[in-house]
Amino acid sequence: MEFAILSETFNKMESTRKRLELTQFLVELFEKTSNEVISKIVYLLQGKLRPDFEGVELGIAEKLAIRAISKSSGIPVKKIDEEYKKEGDLGHAASIILEQKTQTTFLVEDITVERVYETLLKIAKLEGARSQDMKIKYISSLLNDASPLEAKFILKILLGTLRLGVAENTVMDALAITFSENKENRKILQHAYNVSSDLGEVAETIAKKGLKGIEEFKITLFNPIRPMLADRIRSEEEAAEKFGSKFAAEYKLDGERVQLHIEGDKVILFSRSLENISNYYPDIIEKIPKRIQADNVILEAEAVAINENTGQFLPFQELMHRRRKYKIEKAVTQYPITVNFFDILFCNGSSCLEMDYKDRRTRLEKVLKEDEFAKHIPMAIMNNGDDVSEFMENSINAGSEGLMLKMLDKPYQAGSRGSHWLKLKREYQNELGDSLDLVVIGGYFGKGRRTGNYGTLLLATYDEDEDTFTSICKVGTGFTDESLDQLYQILNSKVTIKKNPRIDTEMEADVWFEPELVIEVVASEITISPIHKAARNKIRKDAGLALRFPKFTGKIRIEKTVEDASTNEEVITLYQGQKKVAHDKSLM
Ligand code: AMP
């Protein structure tokens, strides 16, 4: 398939943010796509080469790309650099420069999607001393045969700056329309995606085998399953109201969610955002397979840092020390953990997702033999709100952050925030009743002791309908010198010249960041705001919602993707809950 078709579609997609239009462009594209190439196109339009969990990263530096453009076009590096500074986007700058040049030359051969994809994959896999030169060679040979528009998109993919703003759901809508003529079938596709986390694979299956193939889609060991999420509640009474008289409660530990795929000695660990995190936990890799009594399993657990002397659970932040490339063995002994299992998703070649919670728990207890390191997460059956209060006390005393409440007779709903799991946190300092996970979109330089750091950050919620990040507050409190340094290190690699189009705010900032980092904040109240864009027009016309007295809790939620951040829907629920509490108090 000609790459020109793809780049023309990308170009059209870049000019709109409307979901219906994006879907239509995709349908037109998929109609022209052969079954052999559809998975590659699905990865490319998300700016990827393979599903996230495989960790294939292009990560080309701008300098290297500029050298490649120069090599293929004969235009001096300096001129390309100048154009880049003017445009703020290297892909765009290159297309302008090459446009001027192609008026005097002609193209050699058409490039195909297959060739671009294979070359990019080769580039991603290059390592070692001569890899830089080889990368330049591969890139310039592609650019040699590319039209200016094609060059623009090849460069954007290479640099990781292709952001068409197309959410996974939009891709699935378009697949359902193209291959089953009914958008409603998205739900069936969604299930296949939830159990495979591989949108390319889903696309190829529906293209080749139709809906039937999708319905038969099976879990594959070592391909992560998208995790089930919980709704939040504010009180013990609400738990009993929602779940009635008999349900399970488990400690809600404050660690890292780990999905373990195990067969014999082979173990792969995935984070909540489905990144392969096996390297950070050599202790899990070594010890857990010995505790398993099954041929193969997929289990879920919370890895929690502990105080070795007292056995107390320590906060999530302690685990950050393990996020390092080198000297991981030292971190393993310095920051010991326990692994606390709470679910089983697959066992001896079969899915467990359809089993009830209580049957899954029984199976889990059979399959995993406990010891000091591997534990079943503490669980008890609740009959009423009082039971919940008592179990909550135990859980807090053990150093956990609250409870997870789970319906006994419900299956595991991969990839969705259902109402079959509820989370109840105990946060005294937070009058809202829960913390929010917000996306860092902008920064303001600090003064005084904070000179050289970002003293204040601009934060956003996730708007699921629009697939945008809507500003909700600025936060400047709750930071320690250490956390400011840490944030500065992380955020520096996310600075952009132009504001990402998915950011929706009228605020100014000293710097804009790619929306990629989630941090946790608490606040005293949610108020109506004329400036912020969160939940705009939802509560009051021409106004959004904002957080009053927001404070950083110290938790950088690296395990969360930005689409996992608190949504506007959640903020609206909190806002309404807060009004209800105020109303109830006024009646007392
Ligand atoms: P939150 O991050 O506040 O949305 O809470 C959900 C997270 O709690 C999950 O992603 C897990 O990492 C964590 N968690 C802790 N204990 C449990 C448990 N018993 N069951 C499920 N998730 C748990």
Residues whose N, C-alpha, C, O or C-beta is under 5 A from the ligand:
A	BS01	AMP	E250 Y251 K252 L253 G255 E256 R257 E302 F342 I377 M404
